[in-house]
Amino acid sequence: MPASTLRDAALTHFQKKEYADALKLFEQAHEAYLAEEDREMAAEMQNDLGVVYRAQKNYSLALQTIKIALIEFREINDVIHTAQTLGNLGSLYLEIGELSHAADSLNESIALFDPQKDKVMRSEVLRVLGEVRLKQGKYMEGLMNYEAGLRDVENPTPQQRWLRKLLATPLKMMGMK
């Protein structure tokens, strides 16, 4: 079976929260991409495996797997996938309570994303960084990051629009917007 077919099937299972099936198919896709000598897609499958392990709450394996993907993306100088993987790593660190590592990974991710071309991904990472800063007790920084992330959401939900307005007022009053 072609690697892309395995990947598509794995994504379908992941979206249905059928993690065991997704895991098997991502592993097979990873091996297939390696056989095709497609390092970028093999690393992407490695990253996706880490996301599945995280969904399964297997944090140590998720951390190990995502770090391997990150090394590969850096080696092939794939900036956008490096930024995405750093975002995944930061989210994982947040989930396991390693806030300083989360902030470092997320800040590095934000620095790699192009503010114009990568708005959607950058927006998501800014919101996660805002959450990290709030949990660190850095309330103003957290509010500013979260609000900046909301500002770039292209089609905000009613809740996101409400939250954006709510955050804008105190930031404006304090001269931070």
C-alpha positions as MATLAB code, in Angstrom:
seq = 'MPASTLRDAALTHFQKKEYADALKLFEQAHEAYLAEEDREMAAEMQNDLGVVYRAQKNYSLALQTIKIALIEFREINDVIHTAQTLGNLGSLYLEIGELSHAADSLNESIALFDPQKDKVMRSEVLRVLGEVRLKQGKYMEGLMNYEAGLRDVENPTPQQRWLRKLLATPLKMMGMK';
ca = [
       0.000    0.000    0.000;
       1.410    3.465   -0.881;
       2.664    5.611    1.970;
       0.181    8.388    1.218;
      -2.745    5.945    1.430;
      -1.478    4.686    4.794;
      -1.119    8.277    6.013;
      -4.642    9.199    4.910;
      -6.089    6.130    6.612;
      -4.125    6.908    9.786;
      -5.453   10.472    9.831;
      -9.009    9.193    9.420;
      -8.609    6.840   12.379;
      -7.004    9.589   14.455;
      -9.903   11.963   13.768;
     -12.298    9.223   14.894;
     -10.191    8.800   18.064;
      -9.328    5.243   17.035;
      -5.803    5.695   18.324;
      -4.582    2.087   18.211;
      -5.447    1.826   14.509;
      -4.007    5.282   13.810;
      -0.781    4.304   15.545;
      -0.342    1.145   13.451;
      -1.019    3.007   10.216;
       1.266    5.953   11.059;
       4.037    3.439   11.844;
       3.461    1.708    8.507;
       3.369    5.076    6.696;
       6.615    6.079    8.427;
       8.303    2.889    7.230;
       6.879    3.318    3.726;
       8.144    6.903    3.464;
      11.568    5.765    4.668;
      11.553    3.102    1.951;
      10.655    5.831   -0.583;
      13.539    7.919    0.825;
      11.143   10.785    1.617;
      12.742   12.140    4.793;
      10.283   15.011    5.157;
       7.193   12.810    5.118;
       8.859   10.148    7.260;
       9.593   12.826    9.860;
       6.029   14.093    9.586;
       4.764   10.574   10.334;
       7.138   10.484   13.320;
       5.608   13.747   14.557;
       2.106   12.352   14.006;
       3.026    9.256   15.997;
       4.005   11.554   18.847;
       0.636   13.291   18.641;
      -1.140    9.915   18.857;
       0.963    8.891   21.868;
       0.021   12.193   23.496;
      -3.670   11.520   22.813;
      -3.189    8.128   24.483;
      -1.566    9.899   27.480;
       1.703    8.062   26.848;
       3.687   11.212   27.512;
       7.196    9.765   27.712;
       6.839    8.062   24.334;
       5.156   11.162   22.875;
       8.048   13.329   24.043;
      10.680   10.953   22.685;
       8.924   10.559   19.322;
       8.290   14.265   18.755;
      11.910   15.080   19.648;
      13.110   12.573   17.029;
      10.897   14.261   14.421;
      12.252   17.656   15.460;
      15.843   16.505   14.998;
      15.010   15.192   11.530;
      13.248   18.394   10.441;
      16.210   20.442   11.632;
      18.644   18.192    9.777;
      16.789   18.632    6.486;
      16.320   22.362    7.203;
      12.514   22.207    6.978;
      11.611   25.428    8.778;
       7.814   25.187    8.652;
       7.715   21.601    9.929;
      10.298   22.479   12.578;
       8.013   25.287   13.760;
       4.958   22.996   13.779;
       6.830   20.289   15.662;
       8.069   22.799   18.223;
       4.435   23.846   18.670;
       3.453   20.217   19.293;
       6.345   19.836   21.705;
       5.337   23.005   23.567;
       1.740   21.821   23.854;
       2.941   18.477   25.182;
       5.184   20.174   27.739;
       2.215   22.303   28.832;
       0.080   19.199   29.262;
       2.697   17.515   31.478;
       3.332   20.690   33.464;
       6.855   21.480   32.255;
       6.059   25.143   31.745;
       9.551   26.547   31.159;
      10.225   23.923   28.471;
       6.794   24.666   26.999;
       7.533   28.399   26.823;
      10.958   27.805   25.237;
       9.557   25.490   22.556;
       6.601   27.760   21.798;
       8.734   30.906   21.585;
      11.096   29.149   19.181;
       8.113   28.006   17.130;
       6.683   31.532   16.930;
      10.052   32.910   15.836;
      10.152   30.472   12.905;
       6.635   31.127   11.610;
       6.205   33.924    9.090;
       3.723   36.413   10.629;
       2.071   36.967    7.247;
       2.124   33.542    5.589;
       1.688   31.328    8.661;
      -0.990   33.289   10.538;
      -3.209   30.336   11.409;
      -0.435   28.179   12.856;
       1.252   31.121   14.573;
      -2.082   32.156   16.085;
      -2.560   28.720   17.611;
       0.939   28.692   19.098;
       0.458   32.196   20.550;
      -2.712   31.064   22.310;
      -0.942   28.042   23.796;
       1.923   30.305   24.891;
      -0.650   32.605   26.502;
      -1.966   29.649   28.464;
       1.578   28.723   29.547;
       2.291   32.276   30.712;
      -0.958   32.390   32.685;
      -0.066   29.107   34.408;
       3.378   30.535   35.181;
       1.704   33.482   36.919;
       2.838   35.895   34.188;
      -0.675   37.240   33.746;
      -0.071   40.308   31.570;
       2.247   38.426   29.242;
      -0.249   35.575   29.068;
      -3.143   37.886   28.247;
      -1.091   39.677   25.614;
      -0.003   36.408   23.946;
      -3.490   34.966   24.032;
      -5.050   38.154   22.665;
      -2.427   38.322   19.889;
      -3.268   34.743   18.985;
      -6.985   35.512   18.878;
      -6.387   38.572   16.727;
      -5.083   36.417   13.873;
      -7.872   33.829   13.911;
      -9.379   34.106   10.427;
     -12.886   32.837   11.179;
     -13.318   33.242   14.935;
     -16.084   31.423   16.721;
     -18.589   33.554   18.668;
     -16.702   32.616   21.848;
     -13.375   33.732   20.332;
     -14.888   37.060   19.194;
     -16.287   37.625   22.680;
     -12.969   36.742   24.292;
     -11.070   39.016   21.904;
     -13.276   41.962   22.906;
     -13.007   41.054   26.573;
      -9.194   40.983   26.463;
      -8.831   44.107   24.322;
     -10.352   46.456   26.913;
      -7.977   45.891   29.857;
      -4.951   45.719   27.558;
      -5.967   49.010   25.952;
      -6.552   50.630   29.365;
      -3.040   49.644   30.429;
      -1.529   50.958   27.217;
      -0.521   47.530   26.003;
      -2.607   47.529   22.856;
];
